Amino acid sequence: MTTPTGRALVNAQVAIESFSLSADGATLVYVARRVRRGEYVSHLWSVPWSGGRSVRLTHGRVRDTAPAISPDGQSVAFVRTPVGKDDATGQIWILPLRPGGRAWRLTKQKHGAGTPRWSPDGSRLAFLGQGGADRFLVGPERPKKSPLARRITRTDFRDDESGHLSRRTHLWTIHVARGAAAAQLTTGDFDVEEPVWAPDGGWLTFSADVEPDWNIRSRSRIFRVAARGGAHRPLAELRGHASAPSPSPDGRWLAFLGSDEADSPDAALTHLWVKPIRGGQARCLGVDQDRSIGNGGWADLVMADDAPGPFWLPDGSLLCMVADRGRNLPHRFTLDGTWTPLVDPDQVVGAGLAVAGDRIAMSAGMRGHAAELYALEGWTRPPATLRRLTTIGSGWQRRFGVPVWEEHWVDGPGGPIQAWVVSAPDAPARPMPTVIDVHGGPIGSAAPGGTMDATMLAGHGYRVVRPNIRGSDTFGAAWLAALGGRWGEVDAQDVEAVVAGLVKQRLVDPKRVGLLGFSYGGFITQWMVGVSRTFAAAVAENGVTNQLSAWSTSYFGVHYNRRAGLGDPLTEEGAMRLWRTSPLRNAAAITTPLLILQAEEDQICPPSDNIQLFTALKVLGREVELILYPEEHHELKNYGRPDRRIDRMERILAWFDRYLMR
């Protein structure tokens, strides 16, 4: 069996990223990403619903993504991006699904095209693409040369991964014919998301946040626009946010997700709503359901890009993923408001769904395995049976051994805390060196779908504990609201309670406990080492150390801090409130060896924050290292360049080995 080093894991991983189910339910086309010669490549594969061997459809040094099968099942549209070209943009291609069919390029958008969506009659595609003049440019636009200057008049000029938002993303359509020209349907100083065709093909719906400076006060709404073009107009809105539009097949109803709580705080749950398309009030389904709709359970090895719903079922009910106790589970909602889980919750972490007639397909991780595609059989009389359709997504794990994921509950000051305990299959039944791995968000939750870090650490003699402390999603509004504005208080209490509880259960060696966290998890890691002596070593990745500066340097820091209850620095009282929840405040008390990992182009948790803490600790003579990864963004650990992901993982292992294994 291969030792699970960072290099071995990253180079072996195959990730199912997205999939499409044909209208007759006979075929699935999916994307498999892997590493080849130090680069990511991804290709399309197909597998029949009836089961059998997957067939590879595309080849080459490319990233093929976002498949969408045509209504007649004869072709698949997808986005192709060449690998190894710095200025490459994704374009939409068409692949005939007949034997020997060759892919051909449909779009020639200067700034790229993505998210293809077939019209109901299959004659056109809608897609998203950037257009218009550069929003900020001073002087002439010169390819491959930096601009004279950028004139900034709005705060929403940045985004993670794309850097400067120089152009807006809008909705386009194009006839599916060689040489066809694309037509831009929407215009304005906003970005379009989630386009969907109406059943009759006469119009499209989409979500957008059209507020000025959306990152100060965000509020997404749902709009419609005629397929021939013209002004867009509102279709659905709530006092909070509204997104994920889904018109019913008969054209009478619009289903969507959202919150009716103004300026939705972190504790506001996302619910399923329906409203008549021709007017009338929106109505919440499952209003008594103390859970959010969507993928609130996070697992690195379950990384599909597909939507969690809503989808209309043949009987007029709706299908959505519901985030429940660290898992994402498909549920059926009827229009009278009743809701039913469709699968047994035993360590299932769903990610994407697709519906064709009475057939439901789902991408999901099972019991620590990476995502595969499954058919839900017998869903009309739940629990459904999950019949696996693919093996490529988790087959690579066999060479390393899949760690055992066990669900534990420990007593905490605010109630029982769920903790996933990860160990090697042959781990001894005694206290072991342990790494507490805190998820980001904080409104996410640790799910049992497997992570690269847990696989590596468990294979090297560690237990890994992934707790869902207060502030985590999937446990209801009260659990979320308990953290509100109290970062460094209730969450810190819960982290300590998890360690103490598992020490009591004789799973954790109290003298050899490490702490690991990403994003918000990076914050709590850096906070804990300043207020606790529990941890022998810590690794913080892309965290926040100074809430005062993060308020403005994070591209969505203003509305994020407000909704999290953290405050703002516009008054002395607000500034002191932010400072009280800043790990930098505790720098002089930090004696735990700390490794700080930081993506240099991270616009969510910018490098300046962690440079401040690193500098303070060096001045104090503490044991600290700062690793900066050039050109990388917030999600380096999953999507960064392969060699950088390898370096990151091997540094984490070496750091903990240095301080926990001696």
SETISE-374424 format. One record per residue (C-alpha): x, y, z; residue in one letter. Coordinates in steps of 0.05 Angstrom, whole numbers, padded with zeros to 5 digits, always signed. Layout:
<recs>
XYZA
...
</recs>
This chain:
<recs>
+00000+00000+00000M
+00027+00069-00019T
+00046+00117+00037T
-00004+00176+00035P
+00046+00233+00026T
+00023+00299-00003G
+00057+00283-00069R
+00027+00215-00076A
-00043+00238-00058L
-00046+00299-00103V
-00017+00262-00163N
-00065+00204-00153A
-00129+00242-00141Q
-00185+00239-00191V
-00242+00287-00177A
-00312+00284-00206I
-00328+00358-00214E
-00396+00361-00248S
-00445+00319-00288F
-00506+00321-00333S
-00564+00271-00340L
-00597+00263-00408S
-00671+00281-00415A
-00690+00207-00425D
-00649+00188-00363G
-00607+00138-00403A
-00538+00170-00400T
-00495+00212-00353L
-00437+00254-00377V
-00388+00276-00324Y
-00322+00312-00314V
-00262+00277-00283A
-00202+00320-00263R
-00133+00292-00252R
-00060+00314-00251V
-00016+00300-00311R
+00056+00323-00314R
+00045+00372-00258G
-00017+00404-00290E
-00092+00394-00282Y
-00128+00364-00341V
-00201+00345-00343S
-00242+00307-00393H
-00313+00285-00406L
-00335+00214-00392W
-00402+00179-00402S
-00435+00122-00364V
-00503+00090-00378P
-00558+00093-00325W
-00564+00018-00329S
-00492+00012-00305G
-00428-00011-00337G
-00361+00015-00356R
-00349+00090-00364S
-00325+00114-00432V
-00278+00172-00441R
-00305+00223-00491L
-00252+00277-00496T
-00176+00279-00495H
-00118+00326-00496G
-00082+00378-00454R
-00147+00414-00437V
-00194+00429-00380R
-00263+00406-00405D
-00317+00425-00355T
-00392+00442-00346A
-00425+00388-00390P
-00497+00398-00412A
-00531+00344-00454I
-00579+00369-00508S
-00654+00357-00501P
-00652+00303-00555D
-00592+00269-00523G
-00551+00273-00587Q
-00498+00323-00565S
-00465+00352-00504V
-00443+00424-00496A
-00384+00438-00451F
-00331+00490-00434V
-00260+00477-00459R
-00200+00516-00434T
-00130+00500-00461P
-00078+00482-00408V
-00011+00518-00404G
-00032+00583-00437K
-00033+00642-00389D
-00083+00682-00431D
-00129+00624-00447A
-00204+00634-00440T
-00257+00581-00436G
-00302+00572-00496Q
-00364+00530-00509I
-00355+00468-00552W
-00404+00417-00578I
-00391+00342-00580L
-00438+00296-00618P
-00451+00234-00575L
-00452+00186-00634R
-00392+00139-00642P
-00334+00176-00673G
-00365+00244-00661G
-00314+00300-00660R
-00319+00362-00616A
-00324+00430-00649W
-00319+00501-00622R
-00384+00541-00619L
-00366+00607-00586T
-00310+00657-00600K
-00321+00705-00542Q
-00262+00752-00531K
-00268+00746-00455H
-00291+00674-00452G
-00357+00636-00444A
-00385+00589-00392G
-00447+00556-00360T
-00480+00530-00424P
-00555+00518-00421R
-00596+00487-00478W
-00661+00518-00500S
-00720+00469-00495P
-00721+00457-00570D
-00646+00448-00573G
-00635+00502-00625S
-00598+00551-00581R
-00553+00556-00521L
-00554+00608-00467A
-00488+00621-00433F
-00452+00670-00387L
-00395+00713-00411G
-00361+00779-00396Q
-00375+00838-00440G
-00371+00913-00446G
-00314+00961-00433A
-00266+00956-00376D
-00300+00987-00315R
-00238+01020-00286F
-00187+01029-00340L
-00151+01095-00348V
-00118+01102-00416G
-00120+01053-00475P
-00130+00979-00465E
-00067+00943-00487R
-00064+00867-00487P
-00008+00838-00444K
+00010+00907-00417K
-00009+00936-00350S
-00057+00995-00352P
-00038+01067-00338L
-00084+01067-00277A
-00150+01042-00251R
-00203+01093-00229R
-00245+01061-00174I
-00313+01090-00157T
-00347+01028-00126R
-00324+00980-00073T
-00343+00918-00113D
-00281+00920-00157F
-00250+00855-00131R
-00265+00781-00127D
-00226+00720-00107D
-00195+00681-00165E
-00212+00735-00217S
-00176+00792-00182G
-00203+00857-00210H
-00275+00853-00235L
-00259+00893-00297S
-00321+00870-00336R
-00389+00846-00316R
-00414+00776-00330T
-00478+00777-00371H
-00527+00730-00405L
-00518+00713-00479W
-00552+00666-00529T
-00525+00634-00592I
-00556+00589-00645H
-00523+00520-00647V
-00492+00526-00716A
-00421+00534-00740R
-00404+00608-00750G
-00463+00633-00709A
-00455+00699-00672A
-00474+00708-00600A
-00525+00759-00576A
-00520+00794-00509Q
-00587+00793-00472L
-00572+00832-00409T
-00533+00896-00394T
-00519+00936-00332G
-00469+00944-00275D
-00483+00876-00244F
-00466+00803-00255D
-00514+00750-00279V
-00515+00680-00247E
-00556+00615-00252E
-00590+00623-00320P
-00649+00578-00334V
-00695+00573-00395W
-00770+00578-00387A
-00806+00514-00409P
-00833+00547-00473D
-00765+00576-00492G
-00793+00647-00496G
-00754+00676-00437W
-00700+00661-00387L
-00694+00672-00313T
-00631+00687-00274F
-00607+00712-00207S
-00568+00777-00197A
-00549+00826-00144D
-00563+00893-00176V
-00551+00935-00114E
-00497+00989-00119P
-00435+00965-00082D
-00464+00896-00069W
-00407+00878-00022N
-00431+00932+00026I
-00504+00910+00026R
-00516+00847-00014S
-00586+00825-00037R
-00593+00777-00095S
-00660+00775-00133R
-00690+00735-00190I
-00705+00767-00258F
-00731+00747-00326R
-00713+00770-00395V
-00743+00753-00463A
-00702+00705-00505A
-00702+00756-00562R
-00673+00809-00515G
-00700+00872-00482G
-00704+00898-00412A
-00699+00849-00354H
-00752+00854-00299R
-00760+00826-00229P
-00792+00757-00222L
-00782+00741-00149A
-00751+00775-00089E
-00750+00769-00013L
-00728+00817+00041R
-00663+00777+00044G
-00634+00739-00015H
-00666+00699-00071A
-00629+00653-00118S
-00629+00586-00155A
-00692+00598-00198P
-00728+00536-00225S
-00792+00545-00267P
-00841+00486-00264S
-00849+00445-00328P
-00921+00471-00337D
-00897+00543-00333G
-00942+00560-00274R
-00894+00562-00215W
-00825+00587-00198L
-00786+00551-00144A
-00725+00584-00114F
-00682+00587-00051L
-00676+00646-00004G
-00685+00680+00062S
-00740+00731+00079D
-00699+00762+00135E
-00673+00830+00116A
-00597+00836+00109D
-00596+00762+00125S
-00549+00748+00184P
-00507+00685+00189D
-00561+00651+00230A
-00615+00662+00176A
-00632+00594+00145L
-00641+00587+00070T
-00709+00558+00054H
-00746+00533-00007L
-00799+00580-00037W
-00851+00577-00092V
-00892+00632-00125K
-00938+00637-00185P
-00899+00661-00246I
-00956+00706-00268R
-00958+00743-00202G
-00974+00730-00129G
-00938+00722-00064Q
-00880+00675-00051A
-00894+00618-00003R
-00843+00582+00040C
-00843+00505+00038L
-00818+00468+00098G
-00822+00531+00141V
-00817+00488+00204D
-00753+00456+00179Q
-00696+00480+00223D
-00644+00467+00170R
-00617+00504+00110S
-00627+00482+00038I
-00561+00470+00003G
-00493+00439+00014N
-00475+00459+00085G
-00433+00397+00098G
-00363+00407+00070W
-00314+00352+00050A
-00255+00366+00005D
-00263+00301-00033L
-00336+00317-00050V
-00324+00378-00094M
-00377+00374-00149A
-00399+00441-00179D
-00471+00419-00191D
-00531+00452-00160A
-00565+00425-00097P
-00634+00442-00125G
-00690+00458-00130P
-00712+00408-00184F
-00784+00392-00203W
-00805+00319-00199L
-00858+00287-00244P
-00912+00290-00190D
-00904+00365-00181G
-00862+00360-00118S
-00792+00388-00111L
-00723+00359-00098L
-00670+00395-00057C
-00608+00379-00017M
-00616+00394+00057V
-00557+00406+00103A
-00568+00363+00165D
-00519+00344+00221R
-00456+00350+00179G
-00487+00317+00118R
-00522+00339+00054N
-00583+00295+00041L
-00634+00298-00016P
-00705+00314+00008H
-00772+00316-00028R
-00818+00375-00015F
-00892+00377-00033T
-00928+00441-00048L
-00968+00434+00017D
-00903+00442+00055G
-00887+00371+00077T
-00816+00347+00068W
-00785+00277+00068T
-00712+00254+00068P
-00699+00206+00010L
-00638+00169+00035V
-00611+00139+00099D
-00565+00191+00130P
-00509+00142+00148D
-00447+00183+00129Q
-00475+00206+00062V
-00450+00273+00037V
-00486+00294-00026G
-00463+00350-00071A
-00501+00353-00137G
-00568+00329-00163L
-00599+00317-00231A
-00670+00296-00250V
-00697+00265-00314A
-00769+00240-00309G
-00772+00194-00249D
-00697+00184-00248R
-00653+00220-00198I
-00577+00220-00201A
-00532+00247-00145M
-00458+00259-00135S
-00440+00240-00064A
-00385+00216-00018G
-00399+00155+00025M
-00364+00139+00091R
-00301+00177+00078G
-00297+00161+00004H
-00290+00214-00050A
-00349+00232-00094A
-00380+00182-00142E
-00444+00185-00182L
-00504+00146-00155Y
-00574+00129-00179A
-00629+00137-00127L
-00673+00077-00135E
-00740+00069-00100G
-00741+00142-00079W
-00817+00144-00081T
-00816+00098-00021R
-00757+00123+00019P
-00705+00108+00040P
-00679+00101-00031A
-00624+00053-00050T
-00560+00085-00074L
-00534+00047-00135R
-00464+00068-00152R
-00453+00085-00226L
-00379+00105-00226T
-00315+00082-00192T
-00265+00132-00219I
-00277+00185-00166G
-00256+00142-00106S
-00218+00084-00138G
-00152+00120-00129W
-00162+00119-00053Q
-00154+00043-00050R
-00078+00048-00058R
-00074+00088+00007F
-00128+00057+00049G
-00191+00096+00066V
-00189+00122+00137P
-00245+00104+00184V
-00294+00161+00199W
-00331+00154+00265E
-00385+00201+00291E
-00374+00221+00363H
-00413+00269+00408W
-00380+00305+00466V
-00411+00348+00520D
-00402+00422+00508G
-00422+00485+00546P
-00476+00499+00494G
-00499+00428+00483G
-00472+00364+00451P
-00419+00375+00398I
-00412+00330+00337Q
-00341+00310+00321A
-00318+00265+00264W
-00259+00224+00288V
-00214+00199+00232V
-00164+00143+00242S
-00126+00093+00200A
-00162+00026+00195P
-00109-00007+00238D
-00103+00049+00289A
-00092+00024+00360P
-00148+00030+00412A
-00109+00079+00456R
-00096+00154+00460P
-00058+00178+00399M
-00025+00242+00373P
-00085+00282+00348T
-00097+00341+00301V
-00161+00382+00312I
-00182+00406+00243D
-00232+00464+00246V
-00272+00480+00183H
-00280+00548+00151G
-00341+00592+00145G
-00357+00591+00202P
-00424+00576+00171I
-00403+00510+00141G
-00395+00443+00174S
-00346+00385+00174A
-00375+00327+00135A
-00353+00254+00131P
-00339+00255+00057G
-00263+00252+00064G
-00207+00303+00060T
-00137+00299+00033M
-00107+00325+00098D
-00143+00274+00140A
-00121+00218+00093T
-00049+00239+00097M
-00047+00251+00172L
-00084+00187+00190A
-00036+00148+00147G
+00022+00176+00187H
-00003+00156+00255G
-00049+00213+00275Y
-00121+00217+00294R
-00156+00275+00260V
-00217+00306+00293V
-00264+00350+00253R
-00313+00383+00302P
-00377+00421+00287N
-00373+00474+00341I
-00424+00529+00353R
-00431+00572+00291G
-00430+00510+00245S
-00487+00501+00195D
-00530+00438+00190T
-00552+00438+00264F
-00606+00491+00262G
-00613+00566+00271A
-00599+00567+00346A
-00531+00531+00337W
-00513+00582+00283L
-00537+00642+00323A
-00498+00621+00386A
-00434+00647+00354L
-00463+00713+00330G
-00410+00766+00344G
-00376+00723+00397R
-00317+00697+00358W
-00263+00675+00405G
-00313+00660+00460E
-00364+00604+00449V
-00324+00573+00392D
-00261+00572+00435A
-00300+00540+00492Q
-00325+00486+00444D
-00256+00471+00416V
-00230+00460+00487E
-00291+00418+00504A
-00279+00373+00443V
-00207+00360+00464V
-00227+00347+00536A
-00284+00301+00516G
-00241+00258+00470L
-00185+00255+00520V
-00237+00227+00569K
-00258+00176+00516Q
-00184+00155+00513R
-00177+00173+00439L
-00130+00233+00446V
-00062+00240+00478D
-00069+00306+00515P
+00006+00321+00510K
+00007+00313+00434R
-00051+00354+00407V
-00043+00399+00345G
-00092+00449+00315L
-00104+00460+00241L
-00153+00508+00208G
-00169+00541+00142F
-00203+00609+00133S
-00247+00618+00194Y
-00212+00555+00219G
-00147+00594+00210G
-00176+00649+00253F
-00195+00602+00310I
-00127+00567+00305T
-00091+00634+00314Q
-00139+00654+00369W
-00132+00590+00408M
-00057+00591+00411V
-00062+00660+00443G
-00111+00640+00497V
-00096+00566+00510S
-00038+00520+00526R
-00074+00458+00501T
-00038+00453+00435F
+00034+00432+00422A
+00035+00459+00351A
-00012+00494+00303A
-00021+00507+00229V
-00065+00565+00206A
-00083+00574+00133E
-00111+00637+00102N
-00139+00661+00168G
-00158+00729+00196V
-00114+00759+00250T
-00136+00832+00250N
-00211+00843+00243Q
-00200+00918+00237L
-00161+00913+00173S
-00199+00853+00145A
-00263+00895+00147W
-00238+00934+00087S
-00184+00890+00055T
-00229+00829+00048S
-00270+00841-00015Y
-00335+00825+00022F
-00311+00844+00091G
-00361+00900+00102V
-00426+00860+00096H
-00393+00796+00122Y
-00372+00829+00187N
-00440+00861+00195R
-00478+00796+00184R
-00431+00758+00229A
-00444+00809+00284G
-00371+00829+00288L
-00382+00904+00278G
-00345+00958+00239D
-00289+01008+00254P
-00330+01070+00240L
-00338+01086+00314T
-00290+01077+00371E
-00337+01026+00403E
-00341+00987+00338G
-00266+00989+00328A
-00254+00962+00398M
-00305+00907+00386R
-00267+00885+00324L
-00201+00888+00361W
-00228+00845+00417R
-00239+00788+00367T
-00172+00795+00332S
-00118+00742+00345P
-00065+00796+00335L
-00089+00825+00401R
-00062+00762+00436N
+00005+00758+00400A
+00047+00770+00463A
+00014+00709+00495A
+00029+00661+00437I
+00082+00610+00453T
+00056+00551+00411T
+00098+00538+00349P
+00056+00566+00291L
+00060+00552+00217L
+00022+00604+00175I
+00003+00585+00104L
-00022+00641+00059Q
-00044+00647-00014A
-00016+00713-00040E
-00075+00731-00084E
-00128+00713-00032D
-00181+00768-00035Q
-00224+00736+00021I
-00171+00732+00075C
-00115+00776+00047P
-00041+00764+00061P
-00033+00830+00099S
-00070+00800+00158D
-00023+00742+00168N
+00039+00784+00153I
+00019+00826+00213Q
+00017+00766+00260L
+00081+00737+00231F
+00117+00803+00242T
+00092+00809+00313A
+00114+00738+00331L
+00183+00748+00300K
+00192+00812+00340V
+00173+00772+00402L
+00222+00716+00385G
+00170+00662+00378R
+00173+00599+00336E
+00136+00618+00272V
+00140+00609+00197E
+00102+00643+00141L
+00094+00608+00074I
+00068+00651+00017L
+00042+00618-00046Y
+00046+00664-00107P
-00013+00671-00155E
-00058+00628-00110E
-00127+00645-00084H
-00168+00626-00023H
-00181+00553-00041E
-00109+00535-00054L
-00116+00470-00016K
-00166+00442-00068N
-00154+00482-00131Y
-00084+00510-00127G
-00028+00489-00174R
-00011+00416-00159P
+00061+00427-00137D
+00038+00481-00089R
-00016+00436-00060R
+00038+00383-00050I
+00084+00432-00016D
+00027+00455+00029R
+00009+00384+00051M
+00081+00362+00063E
+00095+00424+00105R
+00034+00409+00148I
+00057+00338+00160L
+00129+00359+00175A
+00107+00413+00224W
+00064+00365+00264F
+00116+00310+00261D
+00167+00359+00289R
+00126+00377+00350Y
+00077+00320+00362L
+00117+00258+00345M
+00180+00270+00386R
</recs>
